[in-house]
Amino acid sequence: MPELPEVETVRRGLAPAMINRQIVQVEVRRKDLRFPFPSNFTHSLIGREILALRRRAKYLLVDLDDQMSLIMHLGMSGSFRIEEETLGNFIHVRNRLFAHDHVTFHLSNGQRVIYNDPRRFGFMLLIPTVEIMTHGYFSHLGVEPLSNLLNAEFLARGFHHRKTSVKSLLLDQHLIAGIGNIYACEALHEAKISPLRQGRDLVTQQGRPSAALKRLPKTIKNVLEKAISAGGSSLRDHRQTDGAMGYFQHQFKVYGRENESCYTCGAKKNISRIDQSGRSTFYCPGCQK
């Protein structure tokens, strides 16, 4: 599933084409994706101007001029691409699986934004903009990992007395919104923290962050920002809006590198893989303590 860097890459790719543009036509080629489309979906969008394109965790939020917002989730295999409307030529590489083009937004700038989703686990819905933060999809979400709210003191409060592994805590969307399995593994390696450690082990008896925990917010942000700069990671179905693959997978220090050498400590065949809560965790026992 696309994680925060992939969704943020998509947002940045779509923003120049969509913001301050009017939706002049909407084509919906099936009744549903993961869920049925809202009633009057196309009618509600036609003629609306796009004021902003935001991201919350792994969701895309398109704010419209009628105080409604289009909420979009990529699911397992969703992607967007941008094409030229007037000339009929592709600005970007066309996804060869065009049979899975399910929604097309025709914009006033002569471009169209096309949503492609072979597995159809993505979805779209419309809700009032003022209700987003209290909506069921968003009300439970924790802090954004790239925001100033994610700091060592925040993590200390969230980890204090918790016997849960630090890896599982990073994946807890109620605590931090948007970190997925890949980037949790990479951030813990950069912070030199074992994914097996319990959250409470990283907090002093007085509730203060340990030296190791103080490193973690910075490494989380570093890993996510590097991944966004690289266009995300192209694992399975993810593509950028121009059809290109993300390249952060070429920078993985531990993820997917079982039995390979550790780039940090130099130990040979030291990267290990374990299962935690049904997820594969990759780490180096030599330098992650």
C-alpha positions as a Markdown table, in Angstrom:
| # | Residue | x | y | z |
|---|---|---|---|---|
| 1 | Met | 0.0 | 0.0 | 0.0 |
| 2 | Pro | 1.3 | 3.5 | -0.8 |
| 3 | Glu | 2.7 | 5.1 | 2.4 |
| 4 | Leu | 2.9 | 8.8 | 3.3 |
| 5 | Pro | 5.8 | 9.6 | 1.0 |
| 6 | Glu | 4.1 | 8.1 | -2.0 |
| 7 | Val | 0.8 | 10.0 | -1.3 |
| 8 | Glu | 2.7 | 13.2 | -0.7 |
| 9 | Thr | 4.5 | 12.7 | -4.0 |
| 10 | Val | 1.2 | 12.3 | -5.7 |
| 11 | Arg | -0.2 | 15.4 | -4.1 |
| 12 | Arg | 2.8 | 17.5 | -5.2 |
| 13 | Gly | 2.5 | 16.1 | -8.7 |
| 14 | Leu | -1.3 | 16.9 | -9.0 |
| 15 | Ala | -1.2 | 20.3 | -7.3 |
| 16 | Pro | 0.1 | 22.4 | -10.3 |
| 17 | Ala | -2.6 | 20.9 | -12.6 |
| 18 | Met | -5.5 | 21.1 | -10.2 |
| 19 | Ile | -5.3 | 24.0 | -7.8 |
| 20 | Asn | -7.3 | 27.1 | -9.0 |
| 21 | Arg | -8.8 | 25.1 | -11.8 |
| 22 | Gln | -12.5 | 24.4 | -12.5 |
| 23 | Ile | -13.8 | 20.8 | -12.9 |
| 24 | Val | -15.6 | 21.0 | -16.3 |
| 25 | Gln | -16.5 | 17.3 | -16.6 |
| 26 | Val | -16.2 | 14.0 | -14.6 |
| 27 | Glu | -16.2 | 10.6 | -16.2 |
| 28 | Val | -16.9 | 7.6 | -13.8 |
| 29 | Arg | -16.6 | 4.3 | -15.6 |
| 30 | Arg | -18.0 | 2.0 | -12.9 |
| 31 | Lys | -20.4 | 2.2 | -9.9 |
| 32 | Asp | -17.9 | 1.6 | -7.2 |
| 33 | Leu | -14.3 | 1.2 | -6.2 |
| 34 | Arg | -13.9 | -0.2 | -2.6 |
| 35 | Phe | -17.2 | 1.5 | -1.9 |
| 36 | Pro | -19.9 | 2.9 | -4.2 |
| 37 | Phe | -19.4 | 6.4 | -5.3 |
| 38 | Pro | -21.6 | 9.0 | -3.5 |
| 39 | Ser | -24.9 | 9.8 | -5.1 |
| 40 | Asn | -24.8 | 12.7 | -7.5 |
| 41 | Phe | -21.0 | 12.4 | -7.4 |
| 42 | Thr | -20.3 | 13.8 | -10.9 |
| 43 | His | -23.1 | 16.4 | -10.7 |
| 44 | Ser | -21.7 | 17.7 | -7.4 |
| 45 | Leu | -18.2 | 18.1 | -8.9 |
| 46 | Ile | -19.0 | 19.7 | -12.2 |
| 47 | Gly | -18.4 | 23.5 | -12.2 |
| 48 | Arg | -16.6 | 23.5 | -8.9 |
| 49 | Glu | -13.2 | 25.3 | -8.5 |
| 50 | Ile | -10.4 | 23.5 | -6.7 |
| 51 | Leu | -9.1 | 25.8 | -3.9 |
| 52 | Ala | -6.5 | 23.5 | -2.3 |
| 53 | Leu | -5.0 | 20.0 | -2.5 |
| 54 | Arg | -3.9 | 18.7 | 0.9 |
| 55 | Arg | -2.8 | 15.5 | 2.5 |
| 56 | Arg | -3.8 | 14.0 | 5.9 |
| 57 | Ala | -1.9 | 10.8 | 6.7 |
| 58 | Lys | -2.5 | 8.7 | 3.5 |
| 59 | Tyr | -5.5 | 10.6 | 2.3 |
| 60 | Leu | -5.7 | 13.3 | -0.4 |
| 61 | Leu | -8.1 | 16.1 | 0.3 |
| 62 | Val | -9.4 | 18.3 | -2.5 |
| 63 | Asp | -11.0 | 21.5 | -1.1 |
| 64 | Leu | -13.7 | 22.9 | -3.4 |
| 65 | Asp | -15.3 | 26.3 | -3.6 |
| 66 | Asp | -18.7 | 25.2 | -2.3 |
| 67 | Gln | -17.2 | 24.3 | 1.1 |
| 68 | Met | -17.1 | 20.6 | 0.2 |
| 69 | Ser | -14.0 | 18.4 | 0.0 |
| 70 | Leu | -13.3 | 15.4 | -2.2 |
| 71 | Ile | -11.6 | 12.8 | -0.1 |
| 72 | Met | -9.5 | 10.2 | -2.1 |
| 73 | His | -7.5 | 7.2 | -0.9 |
| 74 | Leu | -5.2 | 5.2 | -3.2 |
| 75 | Gly | -5.9 | 1.8 | -1.6 |
| 76 | Met | -3.4 | -0.9 | -2.6 |
| 77 | Ser | -2.9 | 0.0 | -6.3 |
| 78 | Gly | -4.4 | 3.4 | -7.0 |
| 79 | Ser | -2.5 | 6.0 | -9.0 |
| 80 | Phe | -3.1 | 9.2 | -10.9 |
| 81 | Arg | -1.7 | 10.5 | -14.2 |
| 82 | Ile | -2.1 | 13.8 | -16.1 |
| 83 | Glu | -2.9 | 14.0 | -19.8 |
| 84 | Glu | -3.5 | 16.8 | -22.2 |
| 85 | Glu | -7.1 | 17.4 | -23.1 |
| 86 | Thr | -7.0 | 19.6 | -26.1 |
| 87 | Leu | -4.3 | 17.9 | -28.2 |
| 88 | Gly | -5.0 | 14.4 | -27.2 |
| 89 | Asn | -1.3 | 13.8 | -26.6 |
| 90 | Phe | 0.1 | 12.5 | -23.3 |
| 91 | Ile | 2.1 | 14.9 | -21.3 |
| 92 | His | 3.2 | 12.0 | -19.2 |
| 93 | Val | 3.7 | 8.3 | -19.8 |
| 94 | Arg | 0.4 | 6.5 | -20.1 |
| 95 | Asn | -0.2 | 3.6 | -17.8 |
| 96 | Arg | -0.5 | 0.5 | -20.0 |
| 97 | Leu | -3.3 | -0.8 | -17.8 |
| 98 | Phe | -5.7 | 1.9 | -19.1 |
| 99 | Ala | -8.5 | -0.6 | -18.8 |
| 100 | His | -8.4 | 0.2 | -15.1 |
| 101 | Asp | -8.9 | 3.9 | -15.6 |
| 102 | His | -12.0 | 4.4 | -13.5 |
| 103 | Val | -12.4 | 8.2 | -13.0 |
| 104 | Thr | -11.3 | 11.1 | -15.2 |
| 105 | Phe | -11.5 | 14.7 | -14.1 |
| 106 | His | -11.5 | 17.2 | -17.0 |
| 107 | Leu | -10.1 | 20.5 | -15.9 |
| 108 | Ser | -10.5 | 24.1 | -17.2 |
| 109 | Asn | -6.8 | 24.3 | -18.1 |
| 110 | Gly | -7.2 | 21.7 | -20.8 |
| 111 | Gln | -5.8 | 18.8 | -18.8 |
| 112 | Arg | -7.4 | 15.7 | -17.4 |
| 113 | Val | -6.5 | 13.9 | -14.3 |
| 114 | Ile | -7.1 | 10.1 | -14.5 |
| 115 | Tyr | -7.4 | 7.7 | -11.6 |
| 116 | Asn | -6.3 | 4.2 | -12.3 |
| 117 | Asp | -6.8 | 1.3 | -9.9 |
| 118 | Pro | -6.4 | -2.3 | -10.9 |
| 119 | Arg | -7.3 | -3.8 | -7.5 |
| 120 | Arg | -10.0 | -1.2 | -6.8 |
| 121 | Phe | -9.2 | -0.8 | -3.1 |
| 122 | Gly | -9.1 | 3.0 | -3.3 |
| 123 | Phe | -12.2 | 5.2 | -2.8 |
| 124 | Met | -13.6 | 8.7 | -3.2 |
| 125 | Leu | -16.2 | 10.5 | -1.1 |
| 126 | Leu | -17.5 | 14.0 | -0.6 |
| 127 | Ile | -17.9 | 15.6 | 2.8 |
| 128 | Pro | -18.2 | 19.2 | 4.1 |
| 129 | Thr | -14.7 | 20.7 | 4.6 |
| 130 | Val | -15.5 | 21.8 | 8.1 |
| 131 | Glu | -16.4 | 18.2 | 9.1 |
| 132 | Ile | -13.1 | 16.6 | 7.9 |
| 133 | Met | -11.4 | 16.5 | 11.3 |
| 134 | Thr | -14.4 | 15.0 | 13.0 |
| 135 | His | -15.2 | 12.5 | 10.3 |
| 136 | Gly | -14.7 | 8.8 | 11.1 |
| 137 | Tyr | -11.8 | 8.5 | 8.8 |
| 138 | Phe | -9.9 | 11.4 | 10.4 |
| 139 | Ser | -11.0 | 11.8 | 14.0 |
| 140 | His | -8.8 | 9.0 | 15.4 |
| 141 | Leu | -5.6 | 10.0 | 13.5 |
| 142 | Gly | -2.5 | 11.0 | 15.4 |
| 143 | Val | 0.0 | 13.8 | 14.7 |
| 144 | Glu | 1.5 | 14.3 | 11.2 |
| 145 | Pro | 5.1 | 12.9 | 11.4 |
| 146 | Leu | 6.5 | 15.8 | 9.4 |
| 147 | Ser | 4.9 | 18.4 | 11.7 |
| 148 | Asn | 6.5 | 20.1 | 14.7 |
| 149 | Leu | 4.1 | 18.2 | 16.9 |
| 150 | Leu | 6.2 | 15.1 | 16.5 |
| 151 | Asn | 9.1 | 15.6 | 18.9 |
| 152 | Ala | 10.8 | 13.6 | 21.7 |
| 153 | Glu | 8.5 | 14.8 | 24.4 |
| 154 | Phe | 5.4 | 13.8 | 22.4 |
| 155 | Leu | 6.9 | 10.3 | 21.9 |
| 156 | Ala | 7.8 | 10.0 | 25.6 |
| 157 | Arg | 4.2 | 10.7 | 26.5 |
| 158 | Gly | 2.9 | 8.1 | 24.0 |
| 159 | Phe | 5.5 | 5.5 | 24.9 |
| 160 | His | 5.5 | 5.9 | 28.7 |
| 161 | His | 4.5 | 2.6 | 30.4 |
| 162 | Arg | 3.8 | 0.9 | 27.0 |
| 163 | Lys | 5.0 | -2.7 | 26.7 |
| 164 | Thr | 4.3 | -2.6 | 23.0 |
| 165 | Ser | 7.3 | -2.8 | 20.7 |
| 166 | Val | 8.5 | 0.5 | 19.4 |
| 167 | Lys | 8.0 | -0.7 | 15.8 |
| 168 | Ser | 4.3 | -1.4 | 16.5 |
| 169 | Leu | 4.0 | 2.0 | 18.2 |
| 170 | Leu | 5.3 | 3.8 | 15.1 |
| 171 | Leu | 2.6 | 2.0 | 13.1 |
| 172 | Asp | -0.2 | 3.0 | 15.5 |
| 173 | Gln | -2.1 | 5.5 | 13.4 |
| 174 | His | -3.8 | 6.8 | 16.6 |
| 175 | Leu | -0.4 | 8.0 | 17.7 |
| 176 | Ile | 1.3 | 9.0 | 14.5 |
| 177 | Ala | -0.6 | 9.3 | 11.2 |
| 178 | Gly | 0.9 | 8.0 | 8.0 |
| 179 | Ile | 4.0 | 6.0 | 8.9 |
| 180 | Gly | 4.0 | 2.6 | 7.3 |
| 181 | Asn | 6.1 | -0.5 | 7.6 |
| 182 | Ile | 8.9 | 0.4 | 5.2 |
| 183 | Tyr | 9.6 | 3.8 | 6.7 |
| 184 | Ala | 9.3 | 2.6 | 10.3 |
| 185 | Cys | 12.0 | 0.0 | 9.6 |
| 186 | Glu | 14.2 | 2.6 | 8.0 |
| 187 | Ala | 13.7 | 5.3 | 10.7 |
| 188 | Leu | 14.5 | 2.8 | 13.5 |
| 189 | His | 17.7 | 1.8 | 11.8 |
| 190 | Glu | 18.8 | 5.4 | 11.3 |
| 191 | Ala | 18.1 | 6.0 | 15.0 |
| 192 | Lys | 20.0 | 2.8 | 16.0 |
| 193 | Ile | 17.0 | 1.5 | 17.9 |
| 194 | Ser | 16.0 | -2.1 | 17.9 |
| 195 | Pro | 12.4 | -2.7 | 16.7 |
| 196 | Leu | 12.1 | -5.3 | 19.5 |
| 197 | Arg | 12.5 | -2.7 | 22.3 |
| 198 | Gln | 9.4 | -1.9 | 24.3 |
| 199 | Gly | 8.2 | 1.7 | 24.2 |
| 200 | Arg | 8.6 | 2.1 | 28.0 |
| 201 | Asp | 12.3 | 1.2 | 27.6 |
| 202 | Leu | 12.9 | 4.4 | 25.8 |
| 203 | Val | 11.4 | 6.6 | 28.5 |
| 204 | Thr | 13.0 | 7.4 | 31.9 |
| 205 | Gln | 11.1 | 6.7 | 35.1 |
| 206 | Gln | 10.4 | 10.4 | 35.3 |
| 207 | Gly | 8.7 | 10.2 | 31.9 |
| 208 | Arg | 11.4 | 11.9 | 30.0 |
| 209 | Pro | 12.7 | 10.7 | 26.6 |
| 210 | Ser | 15.9 | 8.7 | 26.7 |
| 211 | Ala | 18.9 | 9.6 | 24.5 |
| 212 | Ala | 17.8 | 7.1 | 21.9 |
| 213 | Leu | 14.2 | 8.4 | 21.8 |
| 214 | Lys | 15.5 | 11.9 | 21.3 |
| 215 | Arg | 17.0 | 10.7 | 18.0 |
| 216 | Leu | 13.9 | 9.2 | 16.7 |
| 217 | Pro | 11.8 | 12.2 | 15.6 |
| 218 | Lys | 14.6 | 13.5 | 13.6 |
| 219 | Thr | 15.3 | 10.2 | 11.9 |
| 220 | Ile | 11.6 | 9.7 | 11.1 |
| 221 | Lys | 11.5 | 13.1 | 9.4 |
| 222 | Asn | 14.8 | 12.5 | 7.6 |
| 223 | Val | 13.7 | 9.2 | 6.2 |
| 224 | Leu | 10.3 | 10.5 | 5.1 |
| 225 | Glu | 11.7 | 13.7 | 3.5 |
| 226 | Lys | 14.4 | 11.7 | 1.6 |
| 227 | Ala | 11.7 | 9.4 | 0.3 |
| 228 | Ile | 9.5 | 12.3 | -0.9 |
| 229 | Ser | 12.5 | 13.8 | -2.6 |
| 230 | Ala | 13.1 | 10.5 | -4.4 |
| 231 | Gly | 9.5 | 10.2 | -5.5 |
| 232 | Gly | 8.6 | 7.5 | -3.0 |
| 233 | Ser | 9.3 | 3.8 | -3.3 |
| 234 | Ser | 8.0 | 1.9 | -6.3 |
| 235 | Leu | 7.0 | -1.4 | -4.7 |
| 236 | Arg | 4.3 | -3.3 | -6.7 |
| 237 | Asp | 1.9 | -0.8 | -8.1 |
| 238 | His | 3.0 | 2.7 | -7.1 |
| 239 | Arg | 3.8 | 5.3 | -9.8 |
| 240 | Gln | 4.1 | 9.0 | -9.7 |
| 241 | Thr | 1.7 | 11.3 | -11.6 |
| 242 | Asp | 4.1 | 11.4 | -14.6 |
| 243 | Gly | 4.2 | 7.7 | -14.8 |
| 244 | Ala | 7.8 | 7.5 | -13.4 |
| 245 | Met | 8.8 | 5.1 | -10.6 |
| 246 | Gly | 9.9 | 6.3 | -7.2 |
| 247 | Tyr | 13.5 | 5.6 | -6.4 |
| 248 | Phe | 13.8 | 5.5 | -2.6 |
| 249 | Gln | 13.9 | 1.7 | -2.7 |
| 250 | His | 17.4 | 2.1 | -4.0 |
| 251 | Gln | 18.3 | 3.9 | -0.7 |
| 252 | Phe | 16.9 | 1.3 | 1.7 |
| 253 | Lys | 19.3 | 0.5 | 4.5 |
| 254 | Val | 17.5 | -2.5 | 5.9 |
| 255 | Tyr | 14.1 | -3.0 | 4.3 |
| 256 | Gly | 14.1 | -6.0 | 2.0 |
| 257 | Arg | 17.8 | -6.7 | 2.6 |
| 258 | Glu | 17.7 | -9.8 | 4.7 |
| 259 | Asn | 21.1 | -11.5 | 5.1 |
| 260 | Glu | 22.9 | -8.6 | 3.4 |
| 261 | Ser | 25.6 | -6.5 | 4.9 |
| 262 | Cys | 24.8 | -3.5 | 7.1 |
| 263 | Tyr | 25.8 | -0.2 | 5.5 |
| 264 | Thr | 26.0 | 1.4 | 9.0 |
| 265 | Cys | 28.1 | -1.0 | 11.0 |
| 266 | Gly | 29.6 | -2.9 | 8.1 |
| 267 | Ala | 28.7 | -6.3 | 9.5 |
| 268 | Lys | 28.4 | -9.0 | 6.9 |
| 269 | Lys | 25.1 | -10.7 | 6.3 |
| 270 | Asn | 23.7 | -9.0 | 9.4 |
| 271 | Ile | 20.4 | -7.7 | 8.3 |
| 272 | Ser | 17.7 | -9.8 | 9.9 |
| 273 | Arg | 14.0 | -10.2 | 9.2 |
| 274 | Ile | 11.4 | -11.0 | 11.8 |
| 275 | Asp | 7.6 | -11.0 | 11.9 |
| 276 | Gln | 5.9 | -8.4 | 14.2 |
| 277 | Ser | 2.1 | -8.3 | 14.2 |
| 278 | Gly | 2.0 | -9.9 | 10.8 |
| 279 | Arg | 4.5 | -7.5 | 9.3 |
| 280 | Ser | 8.0 | -8.2 | 8.2 |
| 281 | Thr | 10.5 | -6.2 | 10.2 |
| 282 | Phe | 14.1 | -5.7 | 8.9 |
| 283 | Tyr | 16.8 | -4.5 | 11.1 |
| 284 | Cys | 20.5 | -4.9 | 12.0 |
| 285 | Pro | 21.1 | -6.6 | 15.4 |
| 286 | Gly | 24.6 | -5.2 | 15.3 |
| 287 | Cys | 23.9 | -1.5 | 15.5 |
| 288 | Gln | 20.2 | -1.3 | 16.6 |
| 289 | Lys | 20.1 | -1.8 | 20.3 |
